[in-house]
Amino acid sequence: MSYKLPDTATAPFCPSETRGAVAIPAGLPLWRKLLRATGPGLLVAVGYMDPGNWATDIAAGARFGYDLLFVVLLTSLAAILLQSLAMRLGLVAGHDLARMARERYSRGATLGLWLLAELAIVATDVAEVLGSALAFNLLLGVPLWLGVLLTGLDTIVVLGLKGNGFRQVEAIILGLVTTIAVCFAVQLVIAGPSLSGILHGAVPKLAVFADPQAIYLAVGILGATVMPHNLYLHSSIVQTRVSEPGEAALKESLRFATIDIVISLLLATLVNGAILTLAAATFHESGYAHVAEIEEAYHLLTPLTGAAAAAILFGIALFASGQSATFTGTIAGQVILEGFLDLKIPCWQRRIITRGLALMPALAGVLWLGDHAVGKLLVLTQVVLSLQLPFAIYPLIRFTSNKTIMGVHASGAVVRTVAWGVFAVIVAANLWLIVQML
């Protein structure tokens, strides 16, 4: 079995415009094939490092120290499993998750799933807007409301990249992700976290959930880590790697894509763990358990660590985080629009629509609740994402377990059991959250 891009493909980083497809010829050395295959996982991974993750990880680390670190690790493992399923669907079936749902479900069900997916995209972009605006505020001193408006300029970046291909976009994302990772590595060296605390926090412990706030933050971490739009995104962009026809080439592509997503998400896990660890080492251990705002964390880093560079690096990483996630949000929005509705519009128009829808609630939240409510708004966006997750995971598990669709590559009993277990945990956590909110 082989896979290829849709006949309609023409684009750099929008599905309907894919001139940047990367061929993987059979005659290349193994290491060169692997290098050509890597990239889609990185685009997916940046969604796991967006400003929404920062808010939940900072709040969790400040309030509970290292105790919720195991939640970051477990949700990251769940993310690797689910993204692997999305990747396999794209490579084996040759369709992304949204298009497969359109072909298999009724018109009403398809529209419902599309609306929920669009809500997830908007919630994600609200987080990018708030994170980037806060970075403008912290680094340049501009008012937060003006920072929100300035984030609309990223559309110019999208227009400038039009036609440059996937590889160029992946290179930009790699640069931004490297910036984030280096900034946090230096900050951790400055903060000097407790190794025993990290090891203790990595061990699951149910006692911490006696505090309802811990459950709320855990659900937020879940929504920030296992992001619904990334499942649609990955099943599409993995098809930008075009291999030779045949079952042997497909199996090789599956192996390469698995390595790509595992390494990329492990990097994202290290970044998220670093954020929580930094908050635990800096704020919790200094008696600042109330810190829940990114802005407050920024201003406390210098006096608590004694290094002015800590706050500057924090602000730079925050800006890189917001900008990198912007690219993937645009791509995911296009995947969802084309997949569910078979509607094709230029990538830059999709960017304007998504950012326009995100600017309104972000600006309203800042003006209504004040500058110091950004952290709470960011955590809320991640909870919204968590509530959308079951509606993306359910069809994904069903499709990848279907031998009619996947053939010999259908999920085995163990994978299905674990995947449905993850689904059950997510649904149970969301139901608990809804009950608490009511």
Summary of the structure (lengths in Angstrom):
residues: 438
radius of gyration: 20.7
end to end distance: 49.8
largest distance: 60.9
contacts: 1700
relative contact order: 0.22
helix: 81%
strand: 2%
